[in-house]
Amino acid sequence: MRVVLIALLVVFQTGIIFSQNESYLYQTNKYNFIRNDLNELHHFGEDVYSEKFHKKLERLINEGDGRINVVHIGGSHIQAGTFSGQIRTRLQQLNGEMNAGWGFMFPYPISRTNSPFGYYIRYNGSWQSCRNVEKRKNCLLGVGGISATTKSHKAELTILLEDENKLDYRFNKISLFYDSEGAEYSVSVDDSLLKNSEKNDGFIEFELNSHVDSLKITIQKKTNVEGSFSLYGMTTESAPNGFVYNSIGVNGAHVPAFLRCQLFEEQLARLKPDLVILGLGINDAYGRRFSQKQFEGNYGELVKKIRIAAPETAIIFTTNNDSYLYRRYVNKNGEKVKESMFNLAQKHKAGVWDMYSVMGGLNSIVLWEKNNLAQRDKIHFTREGYLLLGDLFFTALLQNFENHLNKNNELTELIN
């Protein structure tokens, strides 16, 4: 099986790094303003957390054994699902098929906001939503930064997978993060599909007897007592080995928004992350009063929460993209965020992917817009731009893995 790893790396060096033929494959060297020479993960000193992640990845590639859970947290770049979805696809295509499931889902239509590409959740019953960016609302929130609450006697949620997904995300396991107040609720799926279920405080898991591409979840009040049921998110899985990629984004979110999530640590621990990618920062730095000191302090508190929930996880910060303020002024805070994230990575033994420099640095967003890779607001990207960013990040991640192998003389050992 070790020969497979050599082949993977040889293929990687030639630029053909995917296991499936695709009609839509981005070449990251197509645009001369992109700094491919800077496309790498930066580490400072001995990053013991990344070393553990790499060893687990090596075992997965060599032996096909093991589960790697990724959690990617951000704002609108992540809620859209295209950037993080591209990374999910690339990882799950490594060395054949490493798709262990979609990961985190939420019924975003309840919040009257966009659903990520890849799935849709229909609902009935009366629901109210709360997001971590809504300061005036007093509500309990979890790792997803968003909640949906119903007081209906009976409500339903139906998961529907998109036909356009590149990989097969049919699932045979689903887990829900929830809470009920004042009244007891039952959470159920079709009995004909149910193989097993496990319920804990604030968490329920259903194992199905077959893989499905849609599923109805029924929430029903057991008594006539006044009360409410709150959903904080759900995850779907399809196999014991491979990657599960939990993409967690809330439009407009900055670091303090996730610090307000009271159940963040408890639910993150349930996700058992091997890698946490932190993409918050673009909203923190939107304005002229950005404070690096406050930004680094807030992020330090978030990292502390992550370390409590998952002491062994590797962490990668992604710097902000270049952007404009109010569509008119170059946002020079991108340089400050970059500096802060390098400071944070050094302090917390984490990695950094410097998106800001890779995309071309200050005012490069104009070139991305001219090439139909960025939107007119000069903050967000087009679908093509997000896909390209996903490939750039994946390339840097895989190159970092190759560096790990070279450092440990693995290639020499394998060839001999």
C-alpha positions as a Markdown table, in Angstrom:
| # | Residue | x | y | z |
|---|---|---|---|---|
| 1 | Met | 0.0 | 0.0 | 0.0 |
| 2 | Arg | 2.9 | 2.3 | 0.5 |
| 3 | Val | 3.5 | 2.4 | -3.3 |
| 4 | Val | 0.2 | 4.3 | -3.5 |
| 5 | Leu | 1.6 | 7.2 | -1.6 |
| 6 | Ile | 4.6 | 7.5 | -3.9 |
| 7 | Ala | 2.2 | 7.5 | -6.9 |
| 8 | Leu | 0.1 | 10.2 | -5.2 |
| 9 | Leu | 3.0 | 12.5 | -4.7 |
| 10 | Val | 4.4 | 11.9 | -8.1 |
| 11 | Val | 1.0 | 12.7 | -9.5 |
| 12 | Phe | 0.8 | 15.8 | -7.3 |
| 13 | Gln | 4.1 | 17.1 | -8.6 |
| 14 | Thr | 2.9 | 16.9 | -12.2 |
| 15 | Gly | -0.2 | 18.9 | -11.3 |
| 16 | Ile | -2.7 | 16.1 | -11.7 |
| 17 | Ile | -3.8 | 15.6 | -8.2 |
| 18 | Phe | -7.3 | 14.2 | -8.5 |
| 19 | Ser | -8.7 | 10.7 | -8.7 |
| 20 | Gln | -11.6 | 11.3 | -11.0 |
| 21 | Asn | -11.8 | 12.8 | -14.5 |
| 22 | Glu | -13.5 | 16.2 | -14.4 |
| 23 | Ser | -14.6 | 18.5 | -17.1 |
| 24 | Tyr | -14.1 | 21.4 | -14.8 |
| 25 | Leu | -10.6 | 21.5 | -13.4 |
| 26 | Tyr | -8.9 | 24.7 | -12.4 |
| 27 | Gln | -5.2 | 25.3 | -13.3 |
| 28 | Thr | -3.9 | 27.5 | -10.5 |
| 29 | Asn | -1.2 | 28.9 | -12.8 |
| 30 | Lys | -3.7 | 30.2 | -15.4 |
| 31 | Tyr | -3.6 | 33.8 | -14.0 |
| 32 | Asn | -0.3 | 35.6 | -13.9 |
| 33 | Phe | -1.3 | 37.9 | -11.0 |
| 34 | Ile | -1.7 | 34.9 | -8.6 |
| 35 | Arg | 1.4 | 34.3 | -6.6 |
| 36 | Asn | 1.8 | 30.6 | -6.9 |
| 37 | Asp | 5.3 | 31.0 | -5.5 |
| 38 | Leu | 3.8 | 32.1 | -2.2 |
| 39 | Asn | 1.2 | 29.4 | -2.1 |
| 40 | Glu | 2.2 | 27.4 | 1.0 |
| 41 | Leu | 1.3 | 26.8 | 4.6 |
| 42 | His | 3.5 | 28.7 | 7.1 |
| 43 | His | 4.6 | 27.1 | 10.4 |
| 44 | Phe | 6.8 | 28.4 | 13.1 |
| 45 | Gly | 9.0 | 26.1 | 15.1 |
| 46 | Glu | 7.8 | 22.6 | 15.9 |
| 47 | Asp | 4.1 | 22.3 | 15.2 |
| 48 | Val | 3.3 | 19.1 | 17.1 |
| 49 | Tyr | -0.4 | 19.3 | 16.2 |
| 50 | Ser | 0.3 | 19.4 | 12.4 |
| 51 | Glu | 2.7 | 16.5 | 12.8 |
| 52 | Lys | -0.1 | 14.4 | 14.3 |
| 53 | Phe | -2.5 | 15.4 | 11.5 |
| 54 | His | 0.1 | 14.5 | 8.9 |
| 55 | Lys | 0.7 | 11.1 | 10.4 |
| 56 | Lys | -3.1 | 10.4 | 10.5 |
| 57 | Leu | -3.3 | 11.5 | 6.8 |
| 58 | Glu | -0.4 | 9.2 | 5.9 |
| 59 | Arg | -2.1 | 6.2 | 7.5 |
| 60 | Leu | -5.4 | 7.0 | 5.7 |
| 61 | Ile | -3.6 | 7.3 | 2.3 |
| 62 | Asn | -1.4 | 4.2 | 2.9 |
| 63 | Glu | -3.8 | 1.9 | 4.5 |
| 64 | Gly | -7.2 | 3.4 | 3.8 |
| 65 | Asp | -7.8 | 3.3 | 7.6 |
| 66 | Gly | -8.9 | 6.1 | 9.8 |
| 67 | Arg | -11.3 | 9.1 | 9.9 |
| 68 | Ile | -10.1 | 12.7 | 9.5 |
| 69 | Asn | -12.6 | 15.3 | 10.7 |
| 70 | Val | -12.1 | 18.8 | 9.4 |
| 71 | Val | -14.0 | 21.9 | 10.8 |
| 72 | His | -13.8 | 25.1 | 8.7 |
| 73 | Ile | -15.2 | 28.2 | 10.4 |
| 74 | Gly | -15.9 | 31.5 | 8.8 |
| 75 | Gly | -18.4 | 34.1 | 7.5 |
| 76 | Ser | -20.1 | 34.5 | 4.2 |
| 77 | His | -17.2 | 33.0 | 2.3 |
| 78 | Ile | -17.8 | 29.7 | 4.1 |
| 79 | Gln | -21.6 | 29.9 | 4.4 |
| 80 | Ala | -21.8 | 30.0 | 0.6 |
| 81 | Gly | -20.2 | 26.6 | 0.6 |
| 82 | Thr | -18.3 | 26.8 | -2.7 |
| 83 | Phe | -14.8 | 27.6 | -1.3 |
| 84 | Ser | -15.0 | 25.0 | 1.5 |
| 85 | Gly | -16.9 | 22.6 | -0.7 |
| 86 | Gln | -14.1 | 22.6 | -3.2 |
| 87 | Ile | -11.6 | 21.7 | -0.5 |
| 88 | Arg | -14.0 | 19.0 | 0.7 |
| 89 | Thr | -14.2 | 17.5 | -2.8 |
| 90 | Arg | -10.4 | 17.5 | -3.4 |
| 91 | Leu | -9.7 | 15.9 | 0.0 |
| 92 | Gln | -12.3 | 13.2 | -0.5 |
| 93 | Gln | -11.0 | 12.4 | -4.0 |
| 94 | Leu | -7.5 | 11.7 | -2.7 |
| 95 | Asn | -6.2 | 8.2 | -3.5 |
| 96 | Gly | -9.4 | 6.9 | -4.9 |
| 97 | Glu | -12.4 | 7.5 | -2.7 |
| 98 | Met | -12.1 | 9.0 | 0.8 |
| 99 | Asn | -15.6 | 10.3 | 1.2 |
| 100 | Ala | -16.8 | 9.7 | 4.7 |
| 101 | Gly | -19.7 | 12.1 | 4.5 |
| 102 | Trp | -20.8 | 15.7 | 4.0 |
| 103 | Gly | -20.5 | 16.9 | 7.6 |
| 104 | Phe | -22.3 | 19.9 | 9.1 |
| 105 | Met | -25.7 | 21.0 | 7.8 |
| 106 | Phe | -28.3 | 23.5 | 8.9 |
| 107 | Pro | -31.8 | 24.5 | 7.6 |
| 108 | Tyr | -30.7 | 28.0 | 6.6 |
| 109 | Pro | -34.0 | 28.8 | 4.8 |
| 110 | Ile | -35.5 | 29.2 | 8.3 |
| 111 | Ser | -33.2 | 32.1 | 8.8 |
| 112 | Arg | -34.1 | 33.5 | 5.4 |
| 113 | Thr | -30.5 | 33.3 | 4.3 |
| 114 | Asn | -28.7 | 31.4 | 1.6 |
| 115 | Ser | -28.1 | 27.6 | 1.8 |
| 116 | Pro | -24.7 | 26.3 | 0.9 |
| 117 | Phe | -24.3 | 24.7 | -2.5 |
| 118 | Gly | -24.8 | 20.9 | -2.2 |
| 119 | Tyr | -28.0 | 20.4 | -0.2 |
| 120 | Tyr | -31.3 | 22.0 | 0.8 |
| 121 | Ile | -33.5 | 21.5 | 3.9 |
| 122 | Arg | -37.2 | 22.0 | 3.6 |
| 123 | Tyr | -39.3 | 22.6 | 6.7 |
| 124 | Asn | -42.8 | 22.9 | 8.0 |
| 125 | Gly | -44.1 | 24.1 | 11.3 |
| 126 | Ser | -43.5 | 27.5 | 12.8 |
| 127 | Trp | -39.8 | 28.3 | 13.4 |
| 128 | Gln | -37.8 | 31.3 | 14.6 |
| 129 | Ser | -34.1 | 31.7 | 14.0 |
| 130 | Cys | -31.2 | 33.3 | 15.9 |
| 131 | Arg | -27.7 | 34.0 | 14.6 |
| 132 | Asn | -24.5 | 34.9 | 16.4 |
| 133 | Val | -24.3 | 38.2 | 14.5 |
| 134 | Glu | -27.6 | 39.4 | 16.0 |
| 135 | Lys | -26.5 | 41.1 | 19.2 |
| 136 | Arg | -29.9 | 42.1 | 20.3 |
| 137 | Lys | -31.3 | 38.6 | 20.5 |
| 138 | Asn | -30.7 | 36.6 | 23.6 |
| 139 | Cys | -30.5 | 32.9 | 22.6 |
| 140 | Leu | -28.5 | 29.8 | 23.2 |
| 141 | Leu | -26.1 | 29.0 | 20.3 |
| 142 | Gly | -23.7 | 26.1 | 19.4 |
| 143 | Val | -20.7 | 25.5 | 17.2 |
| 144 | Gly | -22.7 | 26.4 | 14.1 |
| 145 | Gly | -23.4 | 30.0 | 15.3 |
| 146 | Ile | -27.0 | 29.7 | 14.4 |
| 147 | Ser | -30.2 | 28.1 | 15.8 |
| 148 | Ala | -33.8 | 27.3 | 14.7 |
| 149 | Thr | -36.5 | 27.1 | 17.4 |
| 150 | Thr | -40.1 | 25.9 | 17.2 |
| 151 | Lys | -43.0 | 25.8 | 19.6 |
| 152 | Ser | -45.1 | 23.8 | 17.2 |
| 153 | His | -46.8 | 20.6 | 18.4 |
| 154 | Lys | -45.3 | 18.9 | 15.4 |
| 155 | Ala | -42.6 | 20.1 | 12.9 |
| 156 | Glu | -40.6 | 18.5 | 10.2 |
| 157 | Leu | -37.3 | 19.0 | 8.5 |
| 158 | Thr | -36.4 | 17.2 | 5.2 |
| 159 | Ile | -32.9 | 17.0 | 3.9 |
| 160 | Leu | -32.4 | 16.9 | 0.1 |
| 161 | Leu | -29.0 | 16.4 | -1.5 |
| 162 | Glu | -28.3 | 18.3 | -4.8 |
| 163 | Asp | -28.0 | 16.2 | -7.9 |
| 164 | Glu | -25.1 | 18.4 | -9.1 |
| 165 | Asn | -22.7 | 17.2 | -6.3 |
| 166 | Lys | -19.5 | 15.8 | -7.8 |
| 167 | Leu | -19.4 | 13.0 | -5.2 |
| 168 | Asp | -22.0 | 10.7 | -3.7 |
| 169 | Tyr | -23.1 | 12.1 | -0.4 |
| 170 | Arg | -25.9 | 9.7 | 0.4 |
| 171 | Phe | -25.6 | 9.0 | 4.1 |
| 172 | Asn | -26.5 | 6.2 | 6.6 |
| 173 | Lys | -25.8 | 8.2 | 9.8 |
| 174 | Ile | -27.2 | 11.5 | 11.0 |
| 175 | Ser | -26.6 | 13.3 | 14.2 |
| 176 | Leu | -28.5 | 16.3 | 15.6 |
| 177 | Phe | -27.4 | 19.0 | 18.1 |
| 178 | Tyr | -30.5 | 20.2 | 19.9 |
| 179 | Asp | -32.1 | 21.4 | 23.1 |
| 180 | Ser | -35.6 | 21.5 | 24.5 |
| 181 | Glu | -37.1 | 23.8 | 27.1 |
| 182 | Gly | -40.2 | 23.4 | 29.2 |
| 183 | Ala | -41.6 | 20.4 | 27.3 |
| 184 | Glu | -40.3 | 17.1 | 26.2 |
| 185 | Tyr | -40.0 | 16.5 | 22.4 |
| 186 | Ser | -39.4 | 13.3 | 20.5 |
| 187 | Val | -37.1 | 13.4 | 17.4 |
| 188 | Ser | -37.6 | 10.6 | 14.9 |
| 189 | Val | -37.0 | 9.3 | 11.4 |
| 190 | Asp | -38.9 | 6.7 | 9.4 |
| 191 | Asp | -38.9 | 3.4 | 11.3 |
| 192 | Ser | -38.4 | 1.4 | 8.1 |
| 193 | Leu | -35.0 | 3.2 | 7.7 |
| 194 | Leu | -33.9 | 3.0 | 11.3 |
| 195 | Lys | -31.2 | 0.6 | 12.3 |
| 196 | Asn | -30.1 | 2.1 | 15.6 |
| 197 | Ser | -30.3 | 5.3 | 17.6 |
| 198 | Glu | -28.4 | 6.8 | 20.5 |
| 199 | Lys | -29.5 | 9.7 | 22.6 |
| 200 | Asn | -27.5 | 11.9 | 25.0 |
| 201 | Asp | -28.1 | 15.2 | 26.6 |
| 202 | Gly | -28.4 | 17.7 | 23.7 |
| 203 | Phe | -27.4 | 15.1 | 21.0 |
| 204 | Ile | -29.1 | 12.3 | 19.1 |
| 205 | Glu | -27.7 | 10.0 | 16.5 |
| 206 | Phe | -29.6 | 7.8 | 14.0 |
| 207 | Glu | -27.9 | 4.9 | 12.2 |
| 208 | Leu | -29.9 | 3.9 | 9.0 |
| 209 | Asn | -30.1 | 0.5 | 7.4 |
| 210 | Ser | -29.3 | 2.0 | 4.0 |
| 211 | His | -27.7 | 5.1 | 2.4 |
| 212 | Val | -30.2 | 7.7 | 1.5 |
| 213 | Asp | -30.2 | 11.0 | -0.5 |
| 214 | Ser | -33.2 | 12.5 | 1.4 |
| 215 | Leu | -34.5 | 12.1 | 4.9 |
| 216 | Lys | -37.5 | 13.5 | 6.8 |
| 217 | Ile | -36.9 | 14.3 | 10.5 |
| 218 | Thr | -40.0 | 14.7 | 12.7 |
| 219 | Ile | -40.0 | 16.8 | 15.9 |
| 220 | Gln | -43.1 | 16.2 | 18.0 |
| 221 | Lys | -44.1 | 17.5 | 21.4 |
| 222 | Lys | -45.0 | 14.7 | 23.8 |
| 223 | Thr | -47.3 | 16.7 | 26.0 |
| 224 | Asn | -49.4 | 19.8 | 25.8 |
| 225 | Val | -47.1 | 21.7 | 28.1 |
| 226 | Glu | -45.8 | 25.0 | 26.8 |
| 227 | Gly | -42.2 | 24.6 | 25.6 |
| 228 | Ser | -39.8 | 24.9 | 22.7 |
| 229 | Phe | -37.3 | 22.8 | 20.7 |
| 230 | Ser | -34.1 | 24.3 | 19.4 |
| 231 | Leu | -31.9 | 22.9 | 16.6 |
| 232 | Tyr | -28.2 | 23.9 | 16.5 |
| 233 | Gly | -27.2 | 21.8 | 13.5 |
| 234 | Met | -26.7 | 18.3 | 12.2 |
| 235 | Thr | -24.1 | 16.2 | 10.6 |
| 236 | Thr | -24.3 | 13.4 | 8.0 |
| 237 | Glu | -21.8 | 10.6 | 7.5 |
| 238 | Ser | -21.5 | 7.7 | 5.0 |
| 239 | Ala | -18.4 | 5.6 | 5.9 |
| 240 | Pro | -16.1 | 4.9 | 8.9 |
| 241 | Asn | -12.9 | 5.8 | 7.0 |
| 242 | Gly | -12.1 | 8.9 | 5.0 |
| 243 | Phe | -12.7 | 12.7 | 5.4 |
| 244 | Val | -15.7 | 14.4 | 6.9 |
| 245 | Tyr | -15.6 | 18.1 | 6.2 |
| 246 | Asn | -17.7 | 20.3 | 8.5 |
| 247 | Ser | -18.2 | 23.7 | 6.8 |
| 248 | Ile | -19.5 | 26.2 | 9.3 |
| 249 | Gly | -20.2 | 29.7 | 8.1 |
| 250 | Val | -22.5 | 32.6 | 9.2 |
| 251 | Asn | -22.9 | 35.6 | 6.9 |
| 252 | Gly | -21.4 | 38.7 | 8.5 |
| 253 | Ala | -19.7 | 36.8 | 11.4 |
| 254 | His | -16.6 | 38.1 | 13.1 |
| 255 | Val | -14.5 | 36.5 | 15.8 |
| 256 | Pro | -16.6 | 37.9 | 18.7 |
| 257 | Ala | -19.7 | 36.4 | 17.2 |
| 258 | Phe | -18.4 | 32.9 | 17.8 |
| 259 | Leu | -17.2 | 33.8 | 21.3 |
| 260 | Arg | -20.9 | 34.4 | 22.0 |
| 261 | Cys | -21.8 | 30.7 | 21.3 |
| 262 | Gln | -22.3 | 29.2 | 24.7 |
| 263 | Leu | -22.3 | 25.6 | 23.5 |
| 264 | Phe | -19.4 | 26.0 | 21.1 |
| 265 | Glu | -16.9 | 23.9 | 23.1 |
| 266 | Glu | -19.3 | 21.1 | 23.9 |
| 267 | Gln | -20.5 | 20.7 | 20.3 |
| 268 | Leu | -17.0 | 21.1 | 18.8 |
| 269 | Ala | -15.8 | 18.3 | 21.0 |
| 270 | Arg | -18.6 | 16.1 | 19.5 |
| 271 | Leu | -17.2 | 16.8 | 16.0 |
| 272 | Lys | -13.7 | 15.5 | 17.1 |
| 273 | Pro | -11.7 | 17.7 | 14.7 |
| 274 | Asp | -8.3 | 16.7 | 13.5 |
| 275 | Leu | -8.0 | 20.0 | 11.7 |
| 276 | Val | -9.7 | 23.3 | 12.4 |
| 277 | Ile | -9.4 | 26.0 | 9.6 |
| 278 | Leu | -10.2 | 29.5 | 10.9 |
| 279 | Gly | -11.4 | 31.9 | 8.2 |
| 280 | Leu | -12.8 | 34.7 | 10.3 |
| 281 | Gly | -11.4 | 38.2 | 9.9 |
| 282 | Ile | -12.9 | 39.9 | 6.9 |
| 283 | Asn | -15.8 | 41.3 | 8.9 |
| 284 | Asp | -13.5 | 42.2 | 11.9 |
| 285 | Ala | -11.4 | 44.3 | 9.6 |
| 286 | Tyr | -14.2 | 46.0 | 7.7 |
| 287 | Gly | -13.9 | 49.6 | 8.8 |
| 288 | Arg | -11.4 | 52.3 | 9.8 |
| 289 | Arg | -11.3 | 51.5 | 13.5 |
| 290 | Phe | -9.8 | 48.0 | 13.3 |
| 291 | Ser | -7.6 | 47.2 | 16.3 |
| 292 | Gln | -5.0 | 44.5 | 15.8 |
| 293 | Lys | -4.6 | 44.2 | 19.6 |
| 294 | Gln | -8.3 | 43.5 | 20.1 |
| 295 | Phe | -8.4 | 41.2 | 17.1 |
| 296 | Glu | -5.6 | 39.1 | 18.3 |
| 297 | Gly | -7.1 | 39.0 | 21.8 |
| 298 | Asn | -10.4 | 37.9 | 20.5 |
| 299 | Tyr | -8.9 | 35.2 | 18.3 |
| 300 | Gly | -6.7 | 34.0 | 21.3 |
| 301 | Glu | -10.0 | 33.5 | 23.3 |
| 302 | Leu | -11.4 | 31.5 | 20.4 |
| 303 | Val | -8.3 | 29.3 | 20.1 |
| 304 | Lys | -8.5 | 28.7 | 23.8 |
| 305 | Lys | -12.1 | 27.4 | 23.4 |
| 306 | Ile | -10.9 | 25.1 | 20.5 |
| 307 | Arg | -8.0 | 23.7 | 22.5 |
| 308 | Ile | -10.5 | 22.9 | 25.4 |
| 309 | Ala | -12.8 | 21.1 | 23.0 |
| 310 | Ala | -10.1 | 19.4 | 20.9 |
| 311 | Pro | -6.6 | 19.5 | 22.6 |
| 312 | Glu | -4.9 | 17.6 | 19.8 |
| 313 | Thr | -6.3 | 19.3 | 16.8 |
| 314 | Ala | -4.2 | 21.1 | 14.2 |
| 315 | Ile | -5.2 | 24.7 | 13.4 |
| 316 | Ile | -4.7 | 26.7 | 10.2 |
| 317 | Phe | -5.5 | 30.4 | 10.0 |
| 318 | Thr | -6.4 | 31.8 | 6.6 |
| 319 | Thr | -5.6 | 35.5 | 6.1 |
| 320 | Asn | -8.2 | 37.9 | 4.7 |
| 321 | Asn | -8.6 | 38.3 | 1.0 |
| 322 | Asp | -7.8 | 41.7 | -0.4 |
| 323 | Ser | -10.9 | 43.8 | -0.4 |
| 324 | Tyr | -12.4 | 47.3 | -0.7 |
| 325 | Leu | -14.4 | 49.4 | 1.9 |
| 326 | Tyr | -17.8 | 50.5 | 0.7 |
| 327 | Arg | -16.8 | 49.5 | -2.9 |
| 328 | Arg | -14.7 | 52.6 | -3.2 |
| 329 | Tyr | -11.6 | 52.5 | -1.0 |
| 330 | Val | -8.8 | 50.0 | -0.8 |
| 331 | Asn | -9.0 | 48.2 | 2.6 |
| 332 | Lys | -5.4 | 48.4 | 3.9 |
| 333 | Asn | -6.4 | 46.4 | 7.0 |
| 334 | Gly | -5.7 | 43.2 | 5.0 |
| 335 | Glu | -2.0 | 43.7 | 5.7 |
| 336 | Lys | -2.7 | 44.2 | 9.4 |
| 337 | Val | -4.8 | 41.0 | 9.6 |
| 338 | Lys | -2.0 | 39.1 | 7.9 |
| 339 | Glu | 0.5 | 40.3 | 10.5 |
| 340 | Ser | -1.9 | 39.4 | 13.3 |
| 341 | Met | -2.5 | 35.9 | 12.0 |
| 342 | Phe | 1.2 | 35.2 | 11.7 |
| 343 | Asn | 1.5 | 36.4 | 15.3 |
| 344 | Leu | -1.3 | 34.2 | 16.4 |
| 345 | Ala | 0.1 | 31.2 | 14.6 |
| 346 | Gln | 3.4 | 31.6 | 16.2 |
| 347 | Lys | 1.9 | 32.0 | 19.6 |
| 348 | His | -0.5 | 29.1 | 19.4 |
| 349 | Lys | 1.6 | 26.6 | 17.3 |
| 350 | Ala | -0.7 | 26.8 | 14.3 |
| 351 | Gly | -0.3 | 27.2 | 10.6 |
| 352 | Val | -1.2 | 30.1 | 8.3 |
| 353 | Trp | -2.4 | 30.1 | 4.7 |
| 354 | Asp | -1.7 | 33.6 | 3.4 |
| 355 | Met | -4.6 | 34.1 | 1.0 |
| 356 | Tyr | -4.0 | 37.8 | 0.9 |
| 357 | Ser | -0.5 | 37.4 | -0.5 |
| 358 | Val | -1.3 | 34.5 | -2.8 |
| 359 | Met | -4.1 | 36.4 | -4.5 |
| 360 | Gly | -1.7 | 39.2 | -5.3 |
| 361 | Gly | -1.6 | 41.5 | -2.2 |
| 362 | Leu | -2.9 | 45.0 | -1.9 |
| 363 | Asn | -5.5 | 46.0 | -4.6 |
| 364 | Ser | -5.3 | 42.6 | -6.3 |
| 365 | Ile | -9.1 | 42.2 | -5.9 |
| 366 | Val | -9.4 | 44.5 | -8.9 |
| 367 | Leu | -7.6 | 42.0 | -11.1 |
| 368 | Trp | -9.8 | 39.2 | -9.7 |
| 369 | Glu | -12.9 | 41.2 | -10.6 |
| 370 | Lys | -11.7 | 42.0 | -14.1 |
| 371 | Asn | -11.2 | 38.2 | -14.6 |
| 372 | Asn | -14.7 | 37.4 | -13.4 |
| 373 | Leu | -13.3 | 35.8 | -10.2 |
| 374 | Ala | -14.6 | 38.5 | -7.8 |
| 375 | Gln | -17.9 | 40.3 | -7.4 |
| 376 | Arg | -18.5 | 44.0 | -7.9 |
| 377 | Asp | -18.5 | 44.6 | -4.1 |
| 378 | Lys | -14.8 | 43.7 | -4.2 |
| 379 | Ile | -15.2 | 41.6 | -1.1 |
| 380 | His | -16.8 | 38.4 | -2.2 |
| 381 | Phe | -15.9 | 36.1 | -5.1 |
| 382 | Thr | -17.8 | 34.5 | -7.9 |
| 383 | Arg | -18.3 | 30.8 | -8.0 |
| 384 | Glu | -15.3 | 30.5 | -10.2 |
| 385 | Gly | -13.2 | 32.5 | -7.8 |
| 386 | Tyr | -14.2 | 30.4 | -4.8 |
| 387 | Leu | -13.4 | 27.2 | -6.7 |
| 388 | Leu | -10.0 | 28.6 | -7.6 |
| 389 | Leu | -9.3 | 29.6 | -4.0 |
| 390 | Gly | -10.3 | 26.1 | -2.9 |
| 391 | Asp | -7.8 | 24.5 | -5.3 |
| 392 | Leu | -5.1 | 26.9 | -4.1 |
| 393 | Phe | -5.6 | 26.0 | -0.5 |
| 394 | Phe | -5.8 | 22.3 | -1.2 |
| 395 | Thr | -2.5 | 22.6 | -3.2 |
| 396 | Ala | -0.8 | 24.3 | -0.3 |
| 397 | Leu | -2.2 | 21.7 | 2.2 |
| 398 | Leu | -0.9 | 18.8 | 0.1 |
| 399 | Gln | 2.5 | 20.4 | -0.5 |
| 400 | Asn | 2.7 | 20.8 | 3.3 |
| 401 | Phe | 2.0 | 17.1 | 3.6 |
| 402 | Glu | 4.7 | 16.3 | 1.1 |
| 403 | Asn | 7.2 | 18.4 | 3.1 |
| 404 | His | 6.3 | 16.4 | 6.1 |
| 405 | Leu | 7.2 | 13.2 | 4.3 |
| 406 | Asn | 10.4 | 14.6 | 3.0 |
| 407 | Lys | 11.4 | 15.8 | 6.4 |
| 408 | Asn | 10.9 | 12.3 | 7.8 |
| 409 | Asn | 12.8 | 10.7 | 4.9 |
| 410 | Glu | 9.6 | 8.8 | 4.1 |
| 411 | Leu | 10.1 | 9.0 | 0.3 |
| 412 | Thr | 13.6 | 7.6 | 0.5 |
| 413 | Glu | 12.3 | 4.7 | 2.7 |
| 414 | Leu | 9.4 | 4.0 | 0.4 |
| 415 | Ile | 11.5 | 4.0 | -2.8 |
| 416 | Asn | 14.2 | 1.7 | -1.2 |
